[in-house]
């Protein structure tokens, strides 16, 4: 129906003409407007259209002159398209002086869609580790249960984590896929092969620290931790003729002239600026990295405020305990058998006083109303027992052994920590921290009362500058070393 109307309209346009009429044939001027309401102009119009009643000699001569050429529908379309093309070309020629044509086409076509980048393997996989173990984790507002041994896959975009372990303040942080510089969650790259192909993934850690507690709970936990340290102090007897550490001016040691009681005890270090300056800042950029430092990672924990033992490191599992690492100073007190003080709070080394601060393992639990804590004294935790804390430092600090390009050593402690520790040294190309049992020949170094002694002739040959153990001390060193194979 629409096509028929269009054709009729076009036909009417094509038939539009001008009518030329002989003026002599027009009738006289009509009378004024009649009461019926017809004007003179309307009467004239009627006259123009009523000529057929006139005589033949007065017939009006009509001539039709067409003002346009008659066009078909197809021709009209071609004309419109051609006109449009001419206009567009003209515009392009004008605009080309200021806007390149290819840019113009780009503007007309609109912005180019941005392709979604393909994620590299494991970039959206994360391992999670959080402590203390009684806490709860939420992801984007929902409770989230996870396993430290299984990676979780996160969707693209930003995510909000909240870790809450009463009575600690909550840890709130953001994490993105892909990771963004604005993310606040702590994370480190770890090896995570995918389908047998070497790859990495991120481990995200939520570790509470002592300074994340309210002040009253901080004080309560510090007191509990110190009681745990007090519980592992030990006492033994210094025999006459044995050296012991005693700092007085330039003197670093003394020789017992009578039997003495020697007590080894530990004082907790918390937020100690001097300690951070002495043993943290010089090596760890103001942070006591502990394990992550040795793994060349950039997530730091300052153990002066209690570090969490990373899940990947601990070989002992205590599901209900917060396994931490604290820093404690080791000290010696010497008194006569009747209780008279000879020296108090002497460091456990006569060489480097900063070495009297050590990492110690502290297992902590919150029972809902208070704290409980115990010192982990077992060597199976991957670190040295209490008796051997200073021995490890001493062996690494003294000059290299004469005639050896490299050496390894293992440590064995006495049953009573204050009685001493033996380093069994062997020539080797292995790292000085190697704990492989030493084959023969063996050099024995005995650490006792803050002094490192050469406890057999081979040790004296390797380190001729350190004191030589007396017969009693040599016998004691053999007894301690023999317990290693039991």
Secondary structure, DSSP 8 states (H G I E B T S, - for coil): -HHHHHHHHHHHHHT-EEEE--GGGS-----S--TT---HHHHHHHHHT-GGGS-GGG----EEEESS----HHHHHHHHHHHHHHHHHHHHHHHTTTS-HHHHHHHHH-----------TTTTEEEEEEESTT-EEEETTEE----TTS-EE--SEEEEEEEE-TTS--EEEEEEES--TT--SEEEEEE--BTTB--EEEEEEEE--GGGS-HHHHHHHHHHHHHHHHTT-EEEEE-TT-EEEEEETTEEEEE-SS-EEEEEEEEEE-S-HHHIIIIIHHHHTTS--THHHHTT------GGG-EE--TTT-SS--TTSEEEEEEEEEEEEEEETTS-EEEEEEES-SS-GGGGEEEEEEEEEE-SSSEEEEE---GGGSS--GGGHHHHHHHHHS---TT-S-EEEEEEE-SSGGG-EEEEEEE-SS-TT------SS-EEEEEETTEEEE-SHHHHHH-TTS-B--HHHHHHHHHHHHGGG-
